[in-house]
Amino acid sequence: MNCEVCQLKELEVEHFEIREVLRCILHTIVFNRALGLVRPKDVDLELFEITYVQCGDLELEKKIDEKIEQFISWVEKHPNKKSQVCLSFFEVKNKQASWFTNKTERLYWEQWYINLNVAQNPKAHSSKSQHSKVVVDPGESASEERVARRAALEATLHEVLFQIVKFVNEKKDHVPPIPNLEGVVSFPYEITIPRKFL
């Protein structure tokens, strides 16, 4: 089985934008690959004029938020590094059983690479609350440069969302048969972040 890979366009983000940008992208991908029962839920971004759709599943939202928090912790420990989040869909197949083992293997059929370049500004980020409506943006002297950077990020985020939809619509042949009809995401998936925690 071939694994289709989609490298999304790199996004230049500030620390306080990570959470919202990753939520938007990850939920958009999962929603477009969800083949189970979904309850579409529109979400308006607070920092940008963008609305995206979530599957309406609290367990899925919780898993995505946990991975985003892990990624933010990684970024704080590794400042000034380009980084990547990978969302992978896979099938679980039983391998040939041997004497003492009953092994399963993951057959990846699609991987999405979200590339972020996090600009380091002194402690400019939103509060730890997952559903906080308050965004702390120190240096309220919103210069023309900051406004231009924000507009450029919003335009790039739009491009990434269109890139996702285009990929999903064009690449269908590699999607395996639906393994189960329970839950929102019918296929097993994992979200991986950079590994080194120092």
Secondary structure, DSSP 4 states (H G I P E B T S, - for coil): ---EEEEPPPEEEEGGGHHHHHHHHHHHHHHHH--S----EEEE-SSSS-EEEE---HHHHHHHHHHHHHHHHHHHHSTT-EEEEEEEEEEEEEPPP-SS---EEEEEEEEEEEEEEEE--TT----S-TT------S-----HHHHHHHHHHHHHHHHHHHHHHHHHHH--TTPPPP---SSS--S-EEEE------
